[in-house]
Amino acid sequence: MSEQLQSDFDKIVKISKFSDEEIKFKKIFLNNFIKRGFPNRKQEDWKFLDISQIIKKNINDLSFFNDYSHSNKIDPSILVDGLEHNKIIFINGRIEKIDFNFEDQNKIEIIDEIKKDITFDYENSLIDLNSAFTDKVFKILIKKNYSLKKPLIIYHSTNDKINSTNINLRLDFELGENSCLKLIDYFADNTAKNFINIFYNFDLQKDSVLKNYKIDKFRNDNLKYSFNNIDQGNNSVSETFILSTGSDYLKNEINCNLNGEYSSAFINGVFSLKENQQHEIRTTINHLVEKTKSYQLIKSVLGKNSKSAYQGRIYVNSKAQKTDGYQLSKAILLDETSEFNAKPELEIYADDVKCSHGSASGSLDENSIFYLMSRGLNYQQSKELLINGFLLDVVEKITDPEIKNLIKTIIGLKE
């Protein structure tokens, strides 16, 4: 694989406009990835869903070369109706459109950058891969005291120009003091058997609010990995909702650093898997100072031969007194071949804290089904009603009413 990586990297360099400094910088990450390779089950963070084996099984001869110099036509059918919004449209990993027409243009700045100083306290070879092969990195700056008037939807779409291809993309966001961003990641794939690797970095200044909704709804055969790094200042709030249902394989990973007093992070997620799908959410919430809060609720409904995993870690620094941390995961297994794995972790070095975690899984309650059937519903309707109520509990945590209704419509949930 190392020869192909180097060959594909050289092809990209030949057609790119990278400076010598950028090429030197990217080669460091390329060599890091060649050394480590794709993550596998020998690593604790990947013990449930081994992406190395999944790629080998599902994608033949994965290509790391993607020609970002050619533009792609935007298919209007992928766009969300009924919600006025700003847009960033990725097609095959290339940004085809950036549209903030609803906003005050003086309050938003878009910077074309190559950023070098993002570091983590653990190794991640997929971020190395992303840094080596990403074509452009844009930073979206929301200036002080500005709240976007409309949500920003980032569309992730593919077409038949690519197959068995690795796509890497990255965006950085900086939310100035007392600013607000509502962001929807919307996946609309039209192709199969690609590996899509996404890296977002968020910097939340004092009193800022990030509401991030990730929607992977449409059934497709692509494999996806999404990493969000969130750094939060005093009294900042991040709210993340994940709808994980469409792709063959999807892992969402969130690393959140609560660096400022009274900062808080809320992560809620829904797995709704049909057949032969493998999805995971892994979260790390680092409570680093006093008086911070986190809340996590993840629910799964799993069909035949489907597998979901939730790894949730709460870390409390010795300085982080008066921390409030909570996480809970629940799963409904619709078939004896479905599988749910949970790994809750608490690592606490302070003594004045309130932290808890829990996990439960099982099949639908037959007594509840019998009760509903006695009230006139058939067996299938009874099952759907119970599943609806199970998932609705998570969706109701969404604080934006307009986006909550959109997601209810997408999932097909009823009040």
C-alpha positions in Angstrom: 0.0 0.0 0.0 2.9 2.4 0.7 4.0 2.4 -3.0 0.4 3.2 -4.1 0.1 6.0 -1.5 3.4 7.6 -2.6 2.4 7.2 -6.3 -1.0 8.8 -5.8 0.5 11.5 -3.7 3.0 12.4 -6.5 0.2 12.5 -9.0 -1.7 15.0 -6.9 1.4 17.2 -6.4 1.9 17.4 -10.1 -1.5 18.8 -10.8 -1.9 20.9 -7.6 -0.8 24.4 -6.8 0.8 23.6 -3.5 3.8 25.6 -2.5 7.1 23.8 -1.6 6.3 24.4 2.1 2.9 22.9 1.8 4.3 19.8 0.0 6.9 19.4 2.7 4.3 19.7 5.3 2.0 17.2 3.7 4.8 14.7 3.2 5.2 14.5 7.0 1.6 13.4 7.4 1.9 11.0 4.4 4.8 9.3 6.1 3.0 9.1 9.4 0.0 7.4 7.7 2.3 5.0 5.8 3.9 4.1 9.1 0.6 3.5 11.0 -1.8 2.5 8.2 -5.6 2.2 8.7 -6.7 1.7 12.3 -7.6 -1.9 13.3 -9.1 -3.8 16.2 -5.7 -4.0 18.0 -6.2 -0.3 18.9 -8.7 0.2 21.8 -10.6 2.9 20.0 -11.3 0.6 17.1 -12.0 -2.7 18.9 -15.6 -2.9 17.8 -15.5 -1.9 14.1 -12.2 -2.6 12.4 -12.1 -0.1 9.6 -8.9 -1.7 8.1 -10.7 -5.0 7.5 -13.9 -3.3 6.5 -12.2 -1.4 3.7 -10.4 -4.5 2.5 -13.6 -6.4 2.4 -15.8 -3.7 0.8 -13.5 -1.7 -1.5 -11.2 -3.3 -4.1 -8.0 -1.4 -4.9 -8.8 1.8 -3.0 -7.3 4.8 -4.9 -6.0 7.8 -2.9 -5.8 9.9 -6.1 -8.7 12.3 -6.6 -8.4 15.0 -9.3 -9.8 18.1 -7.6 -9.0 20.3 -10.6 -12.2 19.4 -12.5 -15.5 21.0 -11.4 -18.7 19.0 -11.0 -22.2 19.9 -11.9 -24.5 20.4 -8.9 -27.6 18.2 -8.9 -30.4 20.4 -7.5 -32.3 17.3 -6.3 -29.9 16.9 -3.4 -30.8 20.3 -1.9 -33.1 20.5 1.1 -36.5 22.0 0.4 -38.6 23.9 2.9 -35.8 25.4 4.9 -34.1 28.7 3.9 -30.4 28.2 4.4 -26.8 29.1 3.5 -24.8 26.5 1.6 -21.4 24.9 1.2 -21.6 22.1 -1.4 -18.9 19.4 -1.7 -19.1 17.1 -4.7 -16.5 14.3 -4.7 -14.6 16.2 -2.0 -14.3 19.4 -4.0 -16.0 22.6 -2.9 -18.3 23.6 -5.8 -20.2 26.4 -4.1 -20.1 28.7 -1.0 -23.2 30.7 -0.5 -23.9 33.0 2.5 -26.4 35.2 0.7 -28.7 35.4 3.8 -26.0 36.9 5.9 -24.3 40.2 6.6 -21.2 39.7 4.5 -19.1 41.9 6.8 -19.7 39.6 9.7 -18.4 36.4 8.0 -14.9 35.8 6.7 -13.8 32.9 4.6 -10.1 32.2 4.6 -8.2 29.8 2.3 -5.6 28.4 4.6 -3.2 25.5 5.4 -3.2 25.1 9.2 -0.4 23.2 10.9 -1.0 23.6 14.7 -3.9 21.1 15.3 -2.5 18.6 17.8 -4.2 15.9 19.9 -3.1 13.9 22.9 -3.5 10.6 20.9 -2.5 9.4 17.5 -5.0 9.3 14.7 -3.8 8.0 11.4 -7.0 9.0 9.6 -6.2 12.7 10.4 -2.7 12.1 9.0 -4.3 10.7 5.8 -6.7 13.7 5.7 -3.8 16.2 6.2 -1.7 14.6 3.5 -4.4 14.5 0.8 -6.8 17.3 1.5 -6.9 19.7 -1.5 -8.0 23.0 0.2 -8.6 24.0 3.8 -11.1 26.8 4.4 -11.6 28.6 7.7 -15.1 30.1 8.3 -14.9 32.9 10.8 -18.1 34.1 12.4 -17.3 37.5 13.9 -18.0 38.8 17.4 -21.6 39.4 18.4 -23.1 37.9 15.1 -25.6 35.1 14.9 -26.3 33.6 11.5 -29.8 34.5 10.4 -30.2 31.1 8.6 -28.7 27.7 9.1 -25.6 26.6 7.1 -26.1 23.3 5.3 -22.9 21.6 4.2 -23.8 19.1 1.4 -21.6 16.1 1.0 -22.4 14.5 -2.4 -20.7 12.1 -4.8 -21.3 11.1 -8.4 -20.3 8.4 -10.8 -17.0 10.1 -11.7 -15.4 8.3 -8.8 -15.4 4.8 -7.6 -13.3 3.0 -5.0 -11.7 6.4 -4.1 -10.6 8.0 -0.9 -12.0 11.5 -0.5 -10.5 13.8 2.2 -12.0 17.2 3.2 -11.5 19.6 6.0 -13.1 22.8 7.3 -12.1 25.0 10.3 -14.6 27.2 12.1 -14.0 30.0 14.5 -16.9 31.4 16.4 -16.1 34.9 17.8 -17.3 36.0 21.2 -21.1 35.9 21.6 -21.7 34.5 18.1 -23.9 31.6 17.0 -23.8 29.1 14.2 -26.4 26.5 13.2 -24.7 23.9 11.0 -26.2 20.9 9.2 -24.0 18.2 7.7 -26.2 16.6 5.0 -25.0 13.5 3.1 -26.5 12.8 -0.3 -24.5 10.1 -2.0 -25.1 8.8 -5.5 -22.2 6.4 -5.8 -20.8 3.4 -4.0 -17.7 1.9 -2.5 -15.8 5.1 -1.7 -14.1 6.0 1.6 -14.9 9.5 2.8 -12.7 11.1 5.5 -13.9 14.3 7.1 -12.2 16.6 9.6 -13.8 19.6 11.2 -12.1 21.9 13.8 -14.3 24.3 15.9 -12.9 27.1 18.0 -15.7 28.5 20.3 -14.9 31.8 21.9 -16.6 33.2 25.1 -20.4 33.1 25.1 -20.6 31.5 21.6 -23.1 28.8 20.6 -22.6 26.0 18.1 -25.5 23.8 17.0 -24.3 21.0 14.7 -26.6 18.4 13.2 -25.2 15.5 11.2 -27.7 13.7 8.9 -26.7 10.5 7.1 -30.1 9.4 5.9 -30.0 7.9 2.4 -29.0 4.3 1.9 -25.6 4.0 0.2 -22.6 1.7 0.0 -19.9 4.3 0.9 -17.7 4.1 4.0 -17.4 7.3 6.1 -15.3 8.6 9.0 -16.0 12.0 10.5 -13.8 13.6 13.2 -14.9 16.8 15.0 -12.5 18.6 17.4 -14.3 21.3 19.5 -12.4 23.8 21.8 -14.7 25.8 24.0 -14.2 29.0 25.9 -16.0 30.5 28.9 -19.8 30.1 28.9 -19.8 28.6 25.4 -22.3 25.9 24.3 -22.0 23.1 21.7 -24.9 21.0 20.8 -24.3 18.0 18.5 -27.0 15.7 17.1 -26.2 12.7 14.9 -28.6 10.8 12.7 -26.7 7.7 11.6 -28.7 5.5 9.3 -27.7 5.6 5.6 -24.1 4.4 4.9 -22.8 0.9 4.9 -20.2 2.0 7.5 -20.0 5.3 9.4 -18.0 6.4 12.4 -18.6 9.8 14.0 -15.9 10.8 16.5 -16.1 13.9 18.7 -13.3 15.3 20.8 -14.6 18.2 22.9 -12.3 20.3 25.2 -14.2 22.3 27.8 -11.5 24.9 28.4 -13.6 27.7 29.9 -15.7 27.9 33.0 -19.5 27.4 32.6 -18.9 25.8 29.1 -21.1 22.9 28.2 -21.4 20.2 25.6 -24.5 18.2 24.6 -24.3 15.2 22.3 -27.3 13.2 21.2 -27.5 10.5 18.6 -29.7 8.0 16.8 -28.6 4.8 15.1 -31.4 3.4 12.9 -29.9 0.6 10.9 -31.6 -1.8 8.5 -29.5 -4.7 7.3 -25.7 -5.4 7.2 -24.7 -1.9 8.3 -22.0 -1.0 10.8 -22.1 2.4 12.6 -20.3 3.9 15.6 -20.2 7.0 17.7 -17.1 7.7 19.8 -17.0 10.7 22.1 -14.4 12.2 24.4 -15.5 15.1 26.6 -12.6 16.7 28.5 -13.7 18.7 31.5 -10.5 20.8 32.1 -11.7 23.7 34.3 -14.3 24.3 37.0 -18.0 24.4 36.6 -18.5 22.7 33.2 -21.3 20.4 32.0 -21.8 17.6 29.5 -24.8 15.5 28.6 -24.9 12.5 26.1 -27.8 10.3 25.0 -27.4 7.7 22.3 -30.1 5.3 21.1 -30.0 2.5 18.6 -32.5 0.5 16.6 -30.8 -2.4 14.8 -32.0 -4.7 12.1 -30.7 -8.0 10.7 -26.9 -8.4 10.7 -26.4 -4.7 11.7 -24.0 -3.6 14.4 -23.6 -0.3 16.3 -21.1 0.8 18.9 -21.0 3.7 21.3 -17.8 4.6 23.1 -18.2 7.5 25.4 -15.4 8.9 27.6 -15.7 11.6 30.2 -12.4 12.9 31.5 -12.4 15.2 34.6 -9.1 17.1 35.3 -8.0 17.6 38.9 -8.8 21.3 38.4 -12.3 20.7 37.2 -14.3 20.8 40.4 -18.1 21.1 40.2 -18.2 19.1 37.0 -21.5 17.7 35.9 -21.2 14.9 33.4 -23.9 12.4 32.2 -24.1 9.7 29.5 -26.6 7.1 28.6 -26.9 4.6 25.7 -29.8 2.3 24.9 -30.5 -0.1 22.1 -33.4 -2.1 20.6 -32.3 -5.3 18.8 -34.8 -6.3 16.2 -33.1 -9.5 15.2 -31.0 -12.1 16.9 -28.2 -11.3 14.5 -28.0 -7.6 15.4 -25.4 -6.4 17.8 -24.8 -3.4 20.1 -21.6 -2.6 21.9 -21.2 0.1 24.5 -18.0 1.2 26.3 -18.8 4.0 28.8 -15.7 5.5 30.5 -15.3 7.8 33.5 -11.8 9.1 34.3 -12.1 11.5 37.3 -9.3 13.3 39.1 -11.5 15.8 41.0 -13.6 15.1 44.1 -16.4 17.6 43.9 -18.2 16.3 40.8 -21.4 14.7 39.6 -20.8 12.1 36.9 -22.8 9.1 35.8 -23.2 6.7 32.9 -25.4 3.8 31.9 -26.2 1.4 29.1 -29.0 -1.0 28.3 -30.1 -3.2 25.4 -32.8 -5.7 24.6 -35.6 -6.6 22.2 -39.0 -4.9 21.9 -41.3 -5.6 24.9 -43.8 -8.2 23.7 -46.3 -7.2 26.4 -46.3 -3.6 25.1 -46.9 -5.0 21.6 -49.7 -7.2 22.8 -51.3 -4.2 24.6 -51.2 -2.0 21.4 -52.6 -4.8 19.3 -55.5 -5.1 21.8 -56.2 -1.5 21.0 -56.7 -2.2 17.3 -53.2 -1.9 15.8 -51.6 -4.8 13.9 -48.2 -6.3 14.9 -46.1 -4.1 12.5 -47.9 -0.9 13.5 -47.3 -1.7 17.1 -43.6 -2.2 16.6 -43.3 1.0 14.6 -45.2 3.0 17.3 -42.8 1.7 20.0 -39.7 2.4 18.0 -41.1 5.9 17.2 -41.5 6.7 20.9 -38.0 5.2 21.7 -36.3 7.5 19.1 -38.5 10.5 19.6 -37.0 11.0 23.1 -33.6 11.8 21.5 -34.9 14.0 18.8 -36.8 16.1 21.3 -33.4 17.1 22.8 -32.8 19.3 19.7 -33.2 22.9 20.8 -33.9 24.5 17.4 -37.6 24.0 16.6 -37.3 24.4 12.8 -34.4 21.9 12.5 -36.1 19.6 15.0 -39.2 19.4 12.7 -36.9 18.9 9.7 -35.2 15.9 11.3 -38.5 14.5 12.5 -39.7 14.6 8.9 -36.6 13.0 7.6 -36.8 10.1 10.0 -40.5 9.8 9.7 -41.2 10.3 13.4 -44.7 11.3 14.6 -45.7 13.1 17.8 
